[in-house]
Amino acid sequence: MSLNSHANTAQEPLRVHVERVVRQYFAMLGDDVPTDLYDLILKQVEEPLLSVALEQTRGNQTKCAKILGLNRGTLRKKLKTYDLM
């Protein structure tokens, strides 16, 4: 991928990236039919989302919760789930 095409994909909306990856996942499965795909995708997205948001706030859970639109208690529960605290 050239630098120019990389810059173009970086400007695409997040939903475009998600759609591309989900299509690739189905292509990789071939004739196999996934189960619990919704939960799988949420778990795969949630952990890095929490991790990066926490990193961006330098560990400030109050700021992180505000960025994510969660209350602090919910954030703490999710951080514990993924062993991020």
C-alpha positions in Angstrom: 0.0 0.0 0.0 1.5 3.4 -1.0 1.6 6.3 1.4 -1.1 8.1 -0.5 -3.5 5.2 -0.4 -2.8 4.6 3.3 -3.6 8.3 3.9 -6.9 7.9 2.0 -8.0 4.8 4.0 -7.0 6.6 7.3 -9.6 9.2 6.5 -12.4 6.7 6.0 -15.1 6.6 8.6 -14.6 3.9 11.3 -17.7 2.0 10.1 -16.0 1.5 6.7 -13.0 -0.2 8.4 -15.3 -2.3 10.5 -17.3 -3.4 7.5 -14.1 -4.3 5.6 -12.8 -6.4 8.4 -16.2 -8.2 8.9 -16.3 -9.0 5.2 -12.7 -10.3 5.4 -13.7 -12.5 8.4 -16.6 -14.0 6.5 -14.3 -14.6 3.5 -11.8 -16.3 5.7 -14.5 -18.6 7.1 -15.5 -19.8 3.7 -18.4 -22.2 4.1 -18.1 -22.3 7.9 -20.9 -20.5 9.7 -19.9 -18.4 12.8 -21.8 -18.5 16.0 -22.1 -15.7 18.6 -20.5 -13.3 16.1 -22.1 -10.2 17.7 -20.5 -11.0 21.1 -17.2 -11.9 19.5 -16.9 -8.6 17.6 -17.9 -6.6 20.7 -15.3 -8.2 22.8 -12.6 -7.8 20.1 -13.4 -4.1 19.8 -14.1 -3.2 23.4 -10.8 -4.2 24.9 -8.6 -2.2 22.6 -11.1 0.7 22.8 -10.8 0.8 26.5 -7.0 0.3 26.5 -6.4 3.1 24.0 -8.9 5.5 25.7 -7.2 4.9 29.0 -3.8 5.4 27.5 -4.9 8.7 25.9 -6.1 10.0 29.3 -2.9 8.8 31.0 -4.9 6.4 33.2 -7.4 9.0 34.4 -10.5 6.9 34.7 -12.8 9.9 35.1 -11.7 11.5 31.8 -11.7 8.1 30.1 -15.3 7.4 31.2 -16.3 10.8 29.9 -14.7 10.2 26.6 -16.4 6.8 26.2 -19.8 8.1 27.5 -19.8 5.6 30.4 -20.2 6.2 34.1 -17.0 5.6 36.0 -18.4 2.5 37.8 -19.2 0.9 34.5 -15.8 1.7 33.1 -14.1 0.2 36.2 -16.1 -3.0 35.8 -15.1 -3.3 32.1 -11.5 -2.6 32.9 -11.5 -5.4 35.5 -13.1 -7.7 33.0 -10.2 -7.2 30.6 -7.6 -7.1 33.4 -6.7 -3.5 32.4 -6.5 -2.2 36.0 
